[in-house]
Amino acid sequence: MPGKRSPVRRPTMRDIADRAGVSQSAVSFALNGRPGVSEITRDRVRRVAEELGWRPSTAARALSGEGAATVGLVLARPAHTLGVDSFFLQLVSGIQEVLAERHLGLLFQIGHDVHEECAVYRRWWAEHRVDGVLVVDPCRDDPRPGLLDELGLPAVVIGGAPDERHPGLSAVWADDAGAMASVVDELYALGHRRIVHIAGLPDLAHTRRRIRTLRAEAERLGLSEVQSVPTDYSDTAGAAVTRRVLGGTAPPTAIVYDNDVMAVAGVAAAAELGFSVPADVSVVSWEDSALCRMVKPWLSALSRDSVEFGRTAARALLALLDGGPAETVRVPVPGLIARGSTGVMRPGRAT
């Protein structure tokens, strides 16, 4: 067809050999760091490869056992909740930033549940598709750490506390218990005694840590009207639960939401019912984001550097890929930023 262009041909080892005036086997030795060629030849081959824009084939690297130059990440969450979740967008951004420094790719896939995720890991391992994986959302009776141990696939569990049963896996986690305790202390100091926690998925490890801590803090402070209500993290669920708890006979005076999306939806739902924030109900978002500063009043929120969280996880995986030992890295506790959505409870709201 007129105007049709032929695709650009990728440079090969034969091209490098021809230009450098050496054999293809010498090129292979030089580019793979193997003995058999002089340093002068090695330098010349590498210089020619750079001039030609040659890059190793990931398929060939996998077949030769040299690695796929790719890291895997599977998210087993409802797809409709991910597009508006600022935490995961920032987490992946930090991961990709570090991987790019080493010219590593990120293979991303969404699954329905952890069992489907395990099937993905088995396939990736069998096909030499990835050199290691980043595991998110550790959960109750989680089958993934045991499988990854069995496969010998390097992995970092993001959000999981240290696990002595799987010492070969690294972990990067935040102290959700400490963060929840700080929120309860702040609300208690403001006079709030009826607190509802609109939580995320109930089987996730970090959700369970937050729920346990809320119960422990309530017991310590003598609070009997405190509860956690699990959801799927969506704005729809956040609004629905808000309407239900505020429509009860003894509505809460403070609500803690497990993400920014639910918090914003909750504020709107409260307004529909005639509740004013913070005069009638104080609101705290677990994740801080631009959304928290797009509503009136601005939302008090737990803030953390989610991009750096991703960078830390990626660095921990690279350390494993470089042959280092497994390690557990604890990132800073999210700090509460008090804004206009939290305030002193009015005396009339105590009953």
TORKOL-4160 file (C-alpha; in steps of 0.2 Angstrom, whole numbers, padded with zeros to 4 digits, m for minus):
351
<pt num="1" X="0000" Y="0000" Z="0000"/>
<pt num="2" X="0006" Y="0017" Z="m0004"/>
<pt num="3" X="0014" Y="0026" Z="0011"/>
<pt num="4" X="0015" Y="0010" Z="0021"/>
<pt num="5" X="0031" Y="0010" Z="0031"/>
<pt num="6" X="0040" Y="m0006" Z="0036"/>
<pt num="7" X="0043" Y="m0008" Z="0055"/>
<pt num="8" X="0060" Y="m0004" Z="0062"/>
<pt num="9" X="0071" Y="m0019" Z="0064"/>
<pt num="10" X="0078" Y="m0022" Z="0081"/>
<pt num="11" X="0097" Y="m0023" Z="0082"/>
<pt num="12" X="0103" Y="m0041" Z="0086"/>
<pt num="13" X="0119" Y="m0049" Z="0093"/>
<pt num="14" X="0124" Y="m0052" Z="0074"/>
<pt num="15" X="0123" Y="m0033" Z="0071"/>
<pt num="16" X="0134" Y="m0030" Z="0086"/>
<pt num="17" X="0146" Y="m0043" Z="0081"/>
<pt num="18" X="0148" Y="m0037" Z="0063"/>
<pt num="19" X="0151" Y="m0019" Z="0068"/>
<pt num="20" X="0163" Y="m0023" Z="0082"/>
<pt num="21" X="0172" Y="m0036" Z="0071"/>
<pt num="22" X="0170" Y="m0051" Z="0084"/>
<pt num="23" X="0161" Y="m0067" Z="0084"/>
<pt num="24" X="0143" Y="m0068" Z="0091"/>
<pt num="25" X="0149" Y="m0079" Z="0105"/>
<pt num="26" X="0161" Y="m0065" Z="0110"/>
<pt num="27" X="0147" Y="m0053" Z="0110"/>
<pt num="28" X="0137" Y="m0065" Z="0121"/>
<pt num="29" X="0151" Y="m0067" Z="0133"/>
<pt num="30" X="0154" Y="m0048" Z="0134"/>
<pt num="31" X="0136" Y="m0043" Z="0136"/>
<pt num="32" X="0132" Y="m0056" Z="0149"/>
<pt num="33" X="0148" Y="m0052" Z="0160"/>
<pt num="34" X="0155" Y="m0070" Z="0157"/>
<pt num="35" X="0174" Y="m0074" Z="0155"/>
<pt num="36" X="0181" Y="m0078" Z="0138"/>
<pt num="37" X="0184" Y="m0061" Z="0131"/>
<pt num="38" X="0197" Y="m0047" Z="0135"/>
<pt num="39" X="0192" Y="m0031" Z="0144"/>
<pt num="40" X="0196" Y="m0021" Z="0128"/>
<pt num="41" X="0184" Y="m0032" Z="0118"/>
<pt num="42" X="0171" Y="m0031" Z="0132"/>
<pt num="43" X="0171" Y="m0013" Z="0132"/>
<pt num="44" X="0171" Y="m0012" Z="0113"/>
<pt num="45" X="0156" Y="m0023" Z="0112"/>
<pt num="46" X="0146" Y="m0014" Z="0125"/>
<pt num="47" X="0150" Y="0003" Z="0117"/>
<pt num="48" X="0143" Y="m0004" Z="0100"/>
<pt num="49" X="0128" Y="m0011" Z="0108"/>
<pt num="50" X="0124" Y="0006" Z="0116"/>
<pt num="51" X="0126" Y="0015" Z="0099"/>
<pt num="52" X="0114" Y="0003" Z="0091"/>
<pt num="53" X="0101" Y="0004" Z="0105"/>
<pt num="54" X="0102" Y="m0015" Z="0108"/>
<pt num="55" X="0092" Y="m0022" Z="0123"/>
<pt num="56" X="0092" Y="m0040" Z="0129"/>
<pt num="57" X="0076" Y="m0050" Z="0125"/>
<pt num="58" X="0066" Y="m0053" Z="0141"/>
<pt num="59" X="0060" Y="m0069" Z="0133"/>
<pt num="60" X="0078" Y="m0075" Z="0130"/>
<pt num="61" X="0083" Y="m0070" Z="0147"/>
<pt num="62" X="0069" Y="m0080" Z="0155"/>
<pt num="63" X="0074" Y="m0096" Z="0144"/>
<pt num="64" X="0092" Y="m0094" Z="0149"/>
<pt num="65" X="0087" Y="m0092" Z="0168"/>
<pt num="66" X="0094" Y="m0074" Z="0169"/>
<pt num="67" X="0077" Y="m0067" Z="0174"/>
<pt num="68" X="0063" Y="m0058" Z="0166"/>
<pt num="69" X="0067" Y="m0040" Z="0171"/>
<pt num="70" X="0049" Y="m0038" Z="0177"/>
<pt num="71" X="0041" Y="m0037" Z="0194"/>
<pt num="72" X="0023" Y="m0043" Z="0196"/>
<pt num="73" X="0008" Y="m0035" Z="0206"/>
<pt num="74" X="m0009" Y="m0042" Z="0207"/>
<pt num="75" X="m0024" Y="m0033" Z="0215"/>
<pt num="76" X="m0038" Y="m0044" Z="0221"/>
<pt num="77" X="m0051" Y="m0031" Z="0225"/>
<pt num="78" X="m0067" Y="m0026" Z="0216"/>
<pt num="79" X="m0062" Y="m0017" Z="0201"/>
<pt num="80" X="m0075" Y="m0003" Z="0203"/>
<pt num="81" X="m0067" Y="0002" Z="0220"/>
<pt num="82" X="m0049" Y="0004" Z="0212"/>
<pt num="83" X="m0052" Y="0018" Z="0200"/>
<pt num="84" X="m0055" Y="0031" Z="0213"/>
<pt num="85" X="m0043" Y="0025" Z="0227"/>
<pt num="86" X="m0029" Y="0037" Z="0229"/>
<pt num="87" X="m0019" Y="0026" Z="0240"/>
<pt num="88" X="m0016" Y="0013" Z="0226"/>
<pt num="89" X="m0012" Y="0026" Z="0213"/>
<pt num="90" X="0001" Y="0034" Z="0223"/>
<pt num="91" X="0008" Y="0017" Z="0229"/>
<pt num="92" X="0010" Y="0011" Z="0211"/>
<pt num="93" X="0018" Y="0027" Z="0207"/>
<pt num="94" X="0032" Y="0025" Z="0220"/>
<pt num="95" X="0034" Y="0007" Z="0215"/>
<pt num="96" X="0036" Y="0012" Z="0196"/>
<pt num="97" X="0048" Y="0026" Z="0200"/>
<pt num="98" X="0061" Y="0014" Z="0209"/>
<pt num="99" X="0059" Y="0000" Z="0196"/>
<pt num="100" X="0062" Y="0012" Z="0182"/>
<pt num="101" X="0079" Y="0016" Z="0189"/>
<pt num="102" X="0084" Y="m0002" Z="0186"/>
<pt num="103" X="0075" Y="m0003" Z="0169"/>
<pt num="104" X="0063" Y="m0016" Z="0177"/>
<pt num="105" X="0045" Y="m0017" Z="0171"/>
<pt num="106" X="0029" Y="m0019" Z="0181"/>
<pt num="107" X="0017" Y="m0033" Z="0176"/>
<pt num="108" X="0000" Y="m0028" Z="0183"/>
<pt num="109" X="m0016" Y="m0038" Z="0184"/>
<pt num="110" X="m0033" Y="m0038" Z="0193"/>
<pt num="111" X="m0040" Y="m0053" Z="0201"/>
<pt num="112" X="m0057" Y="m0058" Z="0209"/>
<pt num="113" X="m0049" Y="m0065" Z="0225"/>
<pt num="114" X="m0033" Y="m0072" Z="0233"/>
<pt num="115" X="m0036" Y="m0089" Z="0225"/>
<pt num="116" X="m0036" Y="m0082" Z="0208"/>
<pt num="117" X="m0021" Y="m0072" Z="0213"/>
<pt num="118" X="m0012" Y="m0088" Z="0218"/>
<pt num="119" X="m0016" Y="m0095" Z="0201"/>
<pt num="120" X="m0008" Y="m0080" Z="0193"/>
<pt num="121" X="0008" Y="m0082" Z="0203"/>
<pt num="122" X="0009" Y="m0101" Z="0198"/>
<pt num="123" X="0007" Y="m0096" Z="0180"/>
<pt num="124" X="0020" Y="m0082" Z="0181"/>
<pt num="125" X="0032" Y="m0093" Z="0189"/>
<pt num="126" X="0030" Y="m0107" Z="0177"/>
<pt num="127" X="0032" Y="m0095" Z="0162"/>
<pt num="128" X="0047" Y="m0086" Z="0170"/>
<pt num="129" X="0036" Y="m0070" Z="0168"/>
<pt num="130" X="0042" Y="m0061" Z="0183"/>
<pt num="131" X="0058" Y="m0061" Z="0194"/>
<pt num="132" X="0048" Y="m0057" Z="0210"/>
<pt num="133" X="0031" Y="m0050" Z="0216"/>
<pt num="134" X="0024" Y="m0037" Z="0227"/>
<pt num="135" X="0009" Y="m0043" Z="0238"/>
<pt num="136" X="m0004" Y="m0031" Z="0244"/>
<pt num="137" X="m0019" Y="m0033" Z="0256"/>
<pt num="138" X="m0013" Y="m0047" Z="0267"/>
<pt num="139" X="m0028" Y="m0056" Z="0274"/>
<pt num="140" X="m0035" Y="m0069" Z="0286"/>
<pt num="141" X="m0029" Y="m0087" Z="0282"/>
<pt num="142" X="m0019" Y="m0080" Z="0268"/>
<pt num="143" X="m0013" Y="m0093" Z="0256"/>
<pt num="144" X="m0001" Y="m0082" Z="0246"/>
<pt num="145" X="0014" Y="m0082" Z="0258"/>
<pt num="146" X="0015" Y="m0101" Z="0259"/>
<pt num="147" X="0013" Y="m0103" Z="0240"/>
<pt num="148" X="0027" Y="m0090" Z="0237"/>
<pt num="149" X="0038" Y="m0099" Z="0249"/>
<pt num="150" X="0035" Y="m0115" Z="0240"/>
<pt num="151" X="0039" Y="m0108" Z="0223"/>
<pt num="152" X="0054" Y="m0099" Z="0229"/>
<pt num="153" X="0048" Y="m0083" Z="0221"/>
<pt num="154" X="0055" Y="m0067" Z="0229"/>
<pt num="155" X="0041" Y="m0057" Z="0237"/>
<pt num="156" X="0037" Y="m0042" Z="0248"/>
<pt num="157" X="0021" Y="m0041" Z="0257"/>
<pt num="158" X="0015" Y="m0023" Z="0258"/>
<pt num="159" X="0004" Y="m0020" Z="0274"/>
<pt num="160" X="0008" Y="m0036" Z="0283"/>
<pt num="161" X="0016" Y="m0037" Z="0300"/>
<pt num="162" X="0031" Y="m0048" Z="0302"/>
<pt num="163" X="0027" Y="m0067" Z="0300"/>
<pt num="164" X="0039" Y="m0079" Z="0307"/>
<pt num="165" X="0031" Y="m0093" Z="0298"/>
<pt num="166" X="0038" Y="m0086" Z="0281"/>
<pt num="167" X="0055" Y="m0079" Z="0285"/>
<pt num="168" X="0060" Y="m0079" Z="0267"/>
<pt num="169" X="0047" Y="m0065" Z="0263"/>
<pt num="170" X="0051" Y="m0047" Z="0266"/>
<pt num="171" X="0037" Y="m0035" Z="0273"/>
<pt num="172" X="0034" Y="m0017" Z="0273"/>
<pt num="173" X="0020" Y="m0011" Z="0285"/>
<pt num="174" X="0013" Y="0004" Z="0294"/>
<pt num="175" X="0007" Y="0004" Z="0312"/>
<pt num="176" X="m0012" Y="0005" Z="0309"/>
<pt num="177" X="m0015" Y="0001" Z="0328"/>
<pt num="178" X="m0005" Y="0016" Z="0333"/>
<pt num="179" X="m0014" Y="0027" Z="0320"/>
<pt num="180" X="m0031" Y="0022" Z="0326"/>
<pt num="181" X="m0026" Y="0025" Z="0344"/>
<pt num="182" X="m0021" Y="0042" Z="0340"/>
<pt num="183" X="m0038" Y="0046" Z="0331"/>
<pt num="184" X="m0048" Y="0039" Z="0346"/>
<pt num="185" X="m0038" Y="0049" Z="0358"/>
<pt num="186" X="m0041" Y="0065" Z="0348"/>
<pt num="187" X="m0059" Y="0062" Z="0347"/>
<pt num="188" X="m0061" Y="0058" Z="0365"/>
<pt num="189" X="m0052" Y="0074" Z="0370"/>
<pt num="190" X="m0065" Y="0083" Z="0360"/>
<pt num="191" X="m0078" Y="0076" Z="0370"/>
<pt num="192" X="m0084" Y="0062" Z="0358"/>
<pt num="193" X="m0091" Y="0046" Z="0366"/>
<pt num="194" X="m0101" Y="0038" Z="0352"/>
<pt num="195" X="m0089" Y="0034" Z="0338"/>
<pt num="196" X="m0092" Y="0024" Z="0322"/>
<pt num="197" X="m0078" Y="0017" Z="0312"/>
<pt num="198" X="m0084" Y="0014" Z="0294"/>
<pt num="199" X="m0071" Y="0001" Z="0289"/>
<pt num="200" X="m0064" Y="m0007" Z="0273"/>
<pt num="201" X="m0065" Y="m0026" Z="0268"/>
<pt num="202" X="m0066" Y="m0036" Z="0284"/>
<pt num="203" X="m0053" Y="m0050" Z="0281"/>
<pt num="204" X="m0039" Y="m0038" Z="0277"/>
<pt num="205" X="m0025" Y="m0038" Z="0290"/>
<pt num="206" X="m0024" Y="m0019" Z="0292"/>
<pt num="207" X="m0044" Y="m0018" Z="0293"/>
<pt num="208" X="m0043" Y="m0031" Z="0307"/>
<pt num="209" X="m0029" Y="m0021" Z="0316"/>
<pt num="210" X="m0039" Y="m0005" Z="0316"/>
<pt num="211" X="m0055" Y="m0014" Z="0322"/>
<pt num="212" X="m0046" Y="m0023" Z="0336"/>
<pt num="213" X="m0037" Y="m0006" Z="0341"/>
<pt num="214" X="m0054" Y="0003" Z="0341"/>
<pt num="215" X="m0061" Y="m0010" Z="0353"/>
<pt num="216" X="m0046" Y="m0010" Z="0364"/>
<pt num="217" X="m0046" Y="0009" Z="0365"/>
<pt num="218" X="m0065" Y="0010" Z="0369"/>
<pt num="219" X="m0062" Y="m0003" Z="0383"/>
<pt num="220" X="m0048" Y="0007" Z="0390"/>
<pt num="221" X="m0058" Y="0023" Z="0390"/>
<pt num="222" X="m0074" Y="0016" Z="0395"/>
<pt num="223" X="m0084" Y="0019" Z="0379"/>
<pt num="224" X="m0098" Y="0008" Z="0376"/>
<pt num="225" X="m0106" Y="0015" Z="0361"/>
<pt num="226" X="m0092" Y="0012" Z="0348"/>
<pt num="227" X="m0093" Y="0001" Z="0333"/>
<pt num="228" X="m0084" Y="m0004" Z="0317"/>
<pt num="229" X="m0094" Y="m0007" Z="0301"/>
<pt num="230" X="m0085" Y="m0016" Z="0287"/>
<pt num="231" X="m0088" Y="m0011" Z="0268"/>
<pt num="232" X="m0080" Y="m0013" Z="0251"/>
<pt num="233" X="m0072" Y="0004" Z="0252"/>
<pt num="234" X="m0084" Y="0011" Z="0239"/>
<pt num="235" X="m0092" Y="0028" Z="0240"/>
<pt num="236" X="m0109" Y="0019" Z="0238"/>
<pt num="237" X="m0106" Y="0009" Z="0253"/>
<pt num="238" X="m0099" Y="0023" Z="0263"/>
<pt num="239" X="m0114" Y="0034" Z="0260"/>
<pt num="240" X="m0126" Y="0019" Z="0264"/>
<pt num="241" X="m0118" Y="0015" Z="0281"/>
<pt num="242" X="m0118" Y="0034" Z="0285"/>
<pt num="243" X="m0136" Y="0035" Z="0282"/>
<pt num="244" X="m0140" Y="0020" Z="0293"/>
<pt num="245" X="m0129" Y="0025" Z="0308"/>
<pt num="246" X="m0135" Y="0043" Z="0308"/>
<pt num="247" X="m0153" Y="0037" Z="0306"/>
<pt num="248" X="m0152" Y="0027" Z="0322"/>
<pt num="249" X="m0159" Y="0031" Z="0339"/>
<pt num="250" X="m0142" Y="0036" Z="0346"/>
<pt num="251" X="m0132" Y="0042" Z="0331"/>
<pt num="252" X="m0113" Y="0044" Z="0333"/>
<pt num="253" X="m0105" Y="0061" Z="0336"/>
<pt num="254" X="m0089" Y="0056" Z="0326"/>
<pt num="255" X="m0086" Y="0044" Z="0311"/>
<pt num="256" X="m0069" Y="0038" Z="0305"/>
<pt num="257" X="m0069" Y="0032" Z="0287"/>
<pt num="258" X="m0056" Y="0020" Z="0281"/>
<pt num="259" X="m0053" Y="0030" Z="0265"/>
<pt num="260" X="m0055" Y="0047" Z="0258"/>
<pt num="261" X="m0069" Y="0042" Z="0245"/>
<pt num="262" X="m0080" Y="0035" Z="0258"/>
<pt num="263" X="m0077" Y="0050" Z="0269"/>
<pt num="264" X="m0082" Y="0063" Z="0256"/>
<pt num="265" X="m0098" Y="0052" Z="0252"/>
<pt num="266" X="m0102" Y="0051" Z="0270"/>
<pt num="267" X="m0101" Y="0070" Z="0272"/>
<pt num="268" X="m0114" Y="0072" Z="0258"/>
<pt num="269" X="m0125" Y="0058" Z="0265"/>
<pt num="270" X="m0125" Y="0067" Z="0282"/>
<pt num="271" X="m0130" Y="0084" Z="0274"/>
<pt num="272" X="m0144" Y="0075" Z="0266"/>
<pt num="273" X="m0151" Y="0070" Z="0283"/>
<pt num="274" X="m0149" Y="0087" Z="0290"/>
<pt num="275" X="m0133" Y="0084" Z="0300"/>
<pt num="276" X="m0120" Y="0098" Z="0300"/>
<pt num="277" X="m0101" Y="0094" Z="0300"/>
<pt num="278" X="m0093" Y="0096" Z="0313"/>
<pt num="279" X="m0107" Y="0104" Z="0323"/>
<pt num="280" X="m0117" Y="0088" Z="0323"/>
<pt num="281" X="m0105" Y="0075" Z="0318"/>
<pt num="282" X="m0086" Y="0075" Z="0317"/>
<pt num="283" X="m0078" Y="0066" Z="0302"/>
<pt num="284" X="m0060" Y="0059" Z="0300"/>
<pt num="285" X="m0053" Y="0051" Z="0284"/>
<pt num="286" X="m0040" Y="0038" Z="0285"/>
<pt num="287" X="m0031" Y="0043" Z="0269"/>
<pt num="288" X="m0027" Y="0061" Z="0265"/>
<pt num="289" X="m0029" Y="0067" Z="0247"/>
<pt num="290" X="m0034" Y="0081" Z="0237"/>
<pt num="291" X="m0052" Y="0075" Z="0239"/>
<pt num="292" X="m0051" Y="0080" Z="0257"/>
<pt num="293" X="m0048" Y="0098" Z="0252"/>
<pt num="294" X="m0062" Y="0099" Z="0239"/>
<pt num="295" X="m0076" Y="0098" Z="0252"/>
<pt num="296" X="m0082" Y="0110" Z="0265"/>
<pt num="297" X="m0077" Y="0109" Z="0278"/>
<pt num="298" X="m0060" Y="0102" Z="0274"/>
<pt num="299" X="m0058" Y="0084" Z="0281"/>
<pt num="300" X="m0047" Y="0080" Z="0295"/>
<pt num="301" X="m0036" Y="0065" Z="0289"/>
<pt num="302" X="m0023" Y="0053" Z="0293"/>
<pt num="303" X="m0008" Y="0058" Z="0282"/>
<pt num="304" X="0006" Y="0047" Z="0275"/>
<pt num="305" X="0018" Y="0047" Z="0261"/>
<pt num="306" X="0010" Y="0034" Z="0250"/>
<pt num="307" X="0022" Y="0037" Z="0236"/>
<pt num="308" X="0037" Y="0034" Z="0248"/>
<pt num="309" X="0028" Y="0018" Z="0254"/>
<pt num="310" X="0028" Y="0011" Z="0236"/>
<pt num="311" X="0047" Y="0016" Z="0234"/>
<pt num="312" X="0051" Y="0007" Z="0251"/>
<pt num="313" X="0042" Y="m0009" Z="0245"/>
<pt num="314" X="0051" Y="m0008" Z="0228"/>
<pt num="315" X="0068" Y="m0006" Z="0236"/>
<pt num="316" X="0064" Y="m0020" Z="0248"/>
<pt num="317" X="0060" Y="m0032" Z="0233"/>
<pt num="318" X="0076" Y="m0026" Z="0223"/>
<pt num="319" X="0086" Y="m0030" Z="0239"/>
<pt num="320" X="0079" Y="m0048" Z="0238"/>
<pt num="321" X="0083" Y="m0049" Z="0219"/>
<pt num="322" X="0101" Y="m0044" Z="0223"/>
<pt num="323" X="0103" Y="m0059" Z="0234"/>
<pt num="324" X="0100" Y="m0050" Z="0251"/>
<pt num="325" X="0091" Y="m0057" Z="0266"/>
<pt num="326" X="0072" Y="m0054" Z="0269"/>
<pt num="327" X="0069" Y="m0040" Z="0280"/>
<pt num="328" X="0054" Y="m0031" Z="0289"/>
<pt num="329" X="0053" Y="m0012" Z="0286"/>
<pt num="330" X="0041" Y="m0002" Z="0297"/>
<pt num="331" X="0036" Y="0015" Z="0289"/>
<pt num="332" X="0031" Y="0030" Z="0299"/>
<pt num="333" X="0014" Y="0030" Z="0308"/>
<pt num="334" X="0001" Y="0040" Z="0298"/>
<pt num="335" X="m0001" Y="0057" Z="0307"/>
<pt num="336" X="m0018" Y="0065" Z="0310"/>
<pt num="337" X="m0020" Y="0082" Z="0302"/>
<pt num="338" X="m0034" Y="0091" Z="0311"/>
<pt num="339" X="m0045" Y="0102" Z="0299"/>
<pt num="340" X="m0062" Y="0109" Z="0299"/>
<pt num="341" X="m0072" Y="0092" Z="0300"/>
<pt num="342" X="m0068" Y="0089" Z="0318"/>
<pt num="343" X="m0073" Y="0099" Z="0333"/>
<pt num="344" X="m0078" Y="0099" Z="0351"/>
<pt num="345" X="m0095" Y="0090" Z="0354"/>
<pt num="346" X="m0109" Y="0101" Z="0358"/>
<pt num="347" X="m0117" Y="0097" Z="0375"/>
<pt num="348" X="m0134" Y="0093" Z="0367"/>
<pt num="349" X="m0127" Y="0079" Z="0357"/>
<pt num="350" X="m0121" Y="0069" Z="0372"/>
<pt num="351" X="m0139" Y="0061" Z="0374"/>
